[in-house]
Amino acid sequence: MVKSQSPLISIAVPLYNESAGIVSFHNELTKVAITATGNSYEIIYCDDGSNDNTVELVQEIAEKNRHVRLVALSRNFGKESALSAAIHAATGQAVIMLDGDGQHPIALIPAFVKAWQAGAKVVIGLRTEKDSEAFTKRLVSKMFYALFNRFTDQHLIPGTTDYRLIDRAVQQAFLHLPETDRITRGLIDWLGFTRAYIPIPRLARAAGTPSYSWRKLALLATNSFVSLTVAPLYLFGILGLIITVIAFILGIAVFIEQIILHDPLRWAFTGTAMLGILTLFLVGIILISQGIISLYLSRTHSQTKQRPLYIINYDMSARIGDTSDD
């Protein structure tokens, strides 16, 4: 049960070297938060091991504003870890996840709160403008969503962002997920619950330079696949099965044409070619064996994540047979 003194909304903001724009960002965020919540809010800034004076600036902000809390990590653990730390520290009835670089439109927070109050347990910012992105980035993003939706049991809508609001119930379920290499948005999608989508524009950074390189984006995509699906483990088995079937059919065809019918089609297969077919067949068998090992490895992978077997949205069973007076 949510305590009465809990704020209506907690705003979780991961930070990394955002000293150039943090003051103006905070001023705008505070104004919108007051308007959206009637002054019932808290802002949790989680510094991810910044090497500038971000921490000092947030400390000064927190001294002037009792609604502000600072969580400073001991080193740079990455945005996902910093965001998780801020979510863990939140005490509000709902938690809004917001980047501290100004690319998420702060002015739309009231729309997120309104959708939550209308019944949605998860409210997701959905980018609809792609023209401002480089062609290469748009192409890679499109390929990622296509592959992810094809090979996993989850469906990600292209354009969904980390700009989200989650209900207290979703937050509590999220806290029970023990993965270390985590993708926050993927885990929240895995949890389920009623969702609503808010279209958001693509904004430029308020200040500073982006900290996400192509290497970090590639690592993020890899973690998404590894943490949310075991499909890549099965690819070797499937490939081996295809190679084995092709090699088997080719071997039978060569045996009949060369040995039994004495080469009426004049294929003139040499001993080296036949050895190549046999080698291809054996490679397929090896890959099938790896696929079988992958089946057991996938079970181990799923068990070591230790996710809960199910997530309860609400439970009406406590009301059954309850005839006590209020």
N, C-alpha and C positions, 0 to 999 in steps of 0.2 A: 504494500500500500504506500502511495506517495505521501510523504509528510506534508502537513499544511504549510510549513515554512519554506518548502521547496519553491524555487522560482518557476514561473511558467515555462520559460525557455532558457536552455543553456546553449551557448554558441561556442563550438569547438573550432579553434583556429590554429593549425600547425604553422610554424614560422621557421624560416631558415634564411639568414642574412637579409632581412627585410627592413633594416634601419632607415633606408632612404624614404620609405613611404609609410611606415607603421603609424606615425602620429596622425597624418591626414586620414589614413584608413580607419583608425580607431574613432576619430571624431565623427566620421560619417556613419560608422557602424553603431555608435552610441545613440545618435539621433534617431536612426531607423528602429533600433531595438526598443527605445522608449515608446515610440509611436505604435509599434506592433504589439507590445506586451503591457503597456500601461505601467512601465517601470518595474515589471516583475521579470527580471532577466539576470543572467550572469554570463560573462565572457571569459572563456578559458583559453589563454594563449599558451601553446606548448612550443617552447623553443627547442629545435632539433640540433643542438650543438653549433649554433651560429658562431662565426669567427669575427663578427663585427660587434657593434654595441647594441644589438637588438635587445638583449636581456636587460641592459641598463635602462633603455628607453621604456620597456614594458614595466619595469619596476617603478619608474617614475609615474607612469600612467596609473598603476595599481594603487600607489600611495594617495592619489587624488580621487580615485573612483572605487568605492567599496564593492561595486559589482564586478570588478576585474580580478581574476586570479591568474597566477603565472605558474606553469609547470616547466621546469628547465631540465632537459635530459643531460646526462653526463658527457655525451658525445653525439656525433651525427649517426643516428640509427636509420634514417630514411623517413620520408613523408608518411608512409603507411604506419610505422611504429609511433610516430609523433601524433598522428591523428587518433590512433587507438588509445594512446595515453590520455589525450584530451577527453575522449568519449568516456573512458573509465572514471575520470575525475568529475564528470558532469553530474549535477544533482537535480536538474530541472525535470519537469513533466514531459518535456520533449527536448531533443538535442538537434541543433542545426550544425552541419559540417560546412565549413566555409574556408576557402583558400585565403591566405593573408596577402596575396600579391595584387588584389584588386580586380582580377579577371572574372570573378563571380559577382554578378550585379547585386550589391547590398540592398538596393531599393526594392527588390522583389521579396525580401524576407516577409513582409506582411501577407503576401500571396501564399507563401509556404505555410504560415501559421493558420491562415484561413482555411486552406485545404485540409490541414490536420484537424482543425476544429470541426470540419464538416464530416470527419469520420475516417480519413486515410491514416493508416499507421506509418506509412513511408511515403514521403513526398520527394520526388526526384526532379532535379533540374535537367531539362532536355534541350541541348543545343540544336538549333535548326539551321543556323547559318554556317556554311562550309566554305564559301567563296574566299574568305580571308586567309584560309590555310594554304600552304604550299601544296602543289600537285602531288609531290612525293609523299607528304604526310597524309594527305587524303586517301591516296591509293593504299598505303600501308594500313591505315585505319580500316578501310573497307575490307581488305584481305583478312585482317585480324578478326573482325566481327563475323565474317563469312565462315572462317575456319572454326572459330570458337563455337558458334551456333551449330555447326555441322558435327563436331566431334565431342560435344559435351551435352549433358542432359539439362543444361540451363539455356535460356534464351536471353541474350543481351540486346536491347534496342540500341541501334547506332545513335550516337549523340548523347547518351546518358553520361552524367558527370558525377564528381564527388560532392557537388553542391546538393545536399540532401537534408531533409528533416526526418528524424526517426522518433517514434513514440517511446515513452519510458519502457513499455513492454518489449519493444524491439531492442532497446539498449541492453536490458537485462539478459535477453537471449544472446545478444552479441558478446556479452562478457563471459559467457560459458564456452566460447569457441577458443581452443587453446593453440591454434596454429601460430608459428613464428613468422614464416614467410607468407604473409597474408596480403590479400587484396581486399581492402575494406568494402568497396562497392560490390565485389563478387560475393563476399560473405553475407552482406545485407540482402542481396538478391536471393541467395540460397535460403535465408531464413523465411522468405515468403511474406505474409501479411498483406493487407489491403494497400494498394499503391495509387498514387495520383502523380501526374506529370505536369510540370510548369515549364513552358517554353522560355528559354533564356537566351539573350544575345551573347555574342562572343566579344568580350572586351579586351583591350590591350592592357598590359601590365601598368600599374600606376607608377612604378619606379623600379630601378634595378634591372637585373638580367635574369632570364629563366635558369633555374638550376637543374631542370630535367634535360639531360643529353640524350642522344640516340641510344647510347649504351644503357642508360637507366630505363628508357622506354622499352628496349628489347628485353631487359631483365624483368620488367614489370609484366610484359606479355608472356614471357616464359613462366613466371610464377603463377600467372592466371591459369595457364593450362595445367601445370603440375599440381596446383592446389585444388583445382575444381574438377579435374577429369583424369582418368587413367587411360583414356583412348590412345595416346601415343604408344603405350606399352603394347597394344595389340597390333600396331602397324606392321611390325616385323613378322608376326605370325600370319597376317593376311598376305603380306608380300611373299612370304615363303610358300604359302599355299598356292598362290598364283603361279610362281616360278615352277613349283613341283608339278602342277597340272600341265603347264605348257611343255615342260621337259619330258613328262611321261607320254603325252600325246605325240610329240615329235619323235621320241624314241621308238614308240610302237609303229609309227608311220615309216620310219627308216628301216626298222627290222623287217616289216612286211615287204617294202619296196626293194630293199637291197638283198635280203637273205632268201626270202621265200619266192619272190617274183623275179629275182635276178636283174634288178634295175631296168624295168621297161621304160621308166620316165627319164632315164639317163641322169639321175641326180649325181651319180659318181661320188658318193660320200666316202671320204678317206677315213682311215683309222683315227687320225687326229680329230676329225669332226665328230666322230662317234664318242671319242673320249671327252670332247667338250660338252656334248649333250649329257653324258653321265655325270660330269662335274657339275653342270647346271642343276641336275636332279638332286645331287647330294647337297648343294648349297641350299636348295629349297627345303630339304629335310632339316638341315641345321637351323634355318630361320623358323621353321615350324616348331622345333624344339625350344628355341628362344621364346616363341609366342606362348608355349605352354608354361614355361617358367614365369613369363610376364603375368599370366593369369594368377598365379600364386603370389607374385610380388605385388600385384594390384590389391589383393586382399590385405596384405601386410600394410601397404600404403594407407588404405582406408581405415584400418584399425588404429594405426599409430596417430592419426589426426585426432582421434578421441572426440569426435563431434557427438552431440546428443542424438539419440535415435529419432526424436521428433521435437517439434516446437508447438506449444499450445497457444493459440490466439486468445481464447477465452474458454472457461470451463463452467458449464451450467449444472454439472452433476452435484455441486454443493447445495443447490437449491432443492433438489429432489428430496421429498420427505421432511423438509425443514418447516415445521409448523410453529416454531418458537415465535413469541411476540417480540416486536422491536423494543 
